Amino acid sequence: MTEDLTVRIAVPADLARLHPVIERAYRGDSARQGWTHEADLLSGERIDYDELHLFLDAQKQRLLVAERGNAVLGCVALTRQNRDLAYLGLLCVDPACQAGGIGKMIMAAAERVARDELGVSRIEMTVISKRVELIAYYERRGFVRTRETRPFPILVDPPLDMVVLEKALAAG
């Protein structure tokens, strides 16, 4: 299912097609088709168009888009935190396409870009602590828990916290 998939750096023209995929993957009833959603914990928009556009403007950030033909299937964002560390976020695959290896391919591309373009040796991510199956998925891909937790970036009731996971990148 991934043989004709490409993962590349996003350009401004991609955002109009990418934004609805992100929203479908994270929130609302359509997200429940997949297994990685936040729809049971959170409602509302996951990211607005202006925030998404910021990933294209910064020197220390990259937004990768996965597509098959003209169809956008997912994405991931990378932000260099310091000379050794990048933050991986906004990883998503369209719910209708999950469980077919697309997420693994996006993550592999993100690791290459983090190492080769951002010049870091480690990546970290945060996952809502209640998402134990998602944490286990990342652990199977080489991420380890750091024992650090962070508050969820927006105030919700009941409050949520984030588990911090980290992975050392293999030399290129």
Long-range contacts (C-beta under 8 A, 24 or more apart in sequence): 1-97, 1-100, 1-101, 1-102, 2-100, 2-101, 2-102, 2-104, 2-105, 4-68, 4-69, 5-66, 5-67, 5-68, 5-73, 5-102, 5-105, 6-66, 6-67, 6-68, 7-64, 7-65, 7-66, 7-105, 7-106, 7-109, 8-64, 8-65, 8-67, 9-62, 9-63, 9-64, 9-65, 9-113, 10-55, 10-56, 10-63, 10-64, 10-65, 10-75, 11-56, 12-53, 12-56, 14-65, 14-72, 15-49, 15-52, 15-53, 15-56, 17-72, 18-52, 18-65, 18-72, 18-75, 19-47, 19-49, 19-52, 21-72, 21-73, 21-74, 21-75, 21-92, 21-94, 22-46, 22-47, 22-52, 22-75, 22-90, 22-92, 24-94, 24-95, 25-74, 25-92, 25-93, 25-94, 25-95, 26-92, 30-95, 31-95, 32-95, 33-95, 33-96, 33-98, 34-93, 34-94, 34-95, 34-96, 34-98, 34-99, 35-98, 35-99, 35-133, 36-92, 36-93, 36-98, 36-103, 36-134, 36-137, 37-95, 38-128, 38-131, 41-128, 41-130, 41-156, 41-160, 42-156, 47-90, 55-79, 55-90, 60-118, 62-113, 62-117, 62-118, 63-90, 64-106, 64-109, 64-110, 64-113, 66-93, 66-102, 66-105, 66-106, 66-109, 73-97, 73-102, 74-102, 74-103, 74-106, 75-106, 76-106, 76-107, 76-109, 76-110, 78-110, 78-113, 78-114, 78-118, 78-123, 80-118, 80-119, 80-120, 81-124, 83-119, 83-120, 84-120, 84-121, 84-122, 85-120, 85-121, 85-122, 85-123, 85-124, 86-114, 86-118, 86-120, 86-122, 86-123, 86-124, 87-123, 87-124, 87-125, 88-114, 88-123, 88-124, 88-125, 89-125, 89-126, 91-125, 104-141, 107-141, 111-167, 111-169, 111-170, 112-172, 114-169, 115-169, 115-170, 115-171, 115-172, 116-172, 120-169, 121-168, 121-169, 122-166, 122-167, 122-168, 122-169, 123-166, 123-167, 123-169, 124-164, 124-165, 124-166, 124-167, 125-164, 125-165, 125-166, 126-150, 126-162, 126-163, 126-164, 126-165, 127-162, 127-163, 127-165, 128-152, 128-160, 128-161, 128-162, 128-163, 129-160, 129-161, 129-162, 129-163, 130-160, 135-163, 135-165, 138-165, 139-165, 141-167, 142-167, 143-167
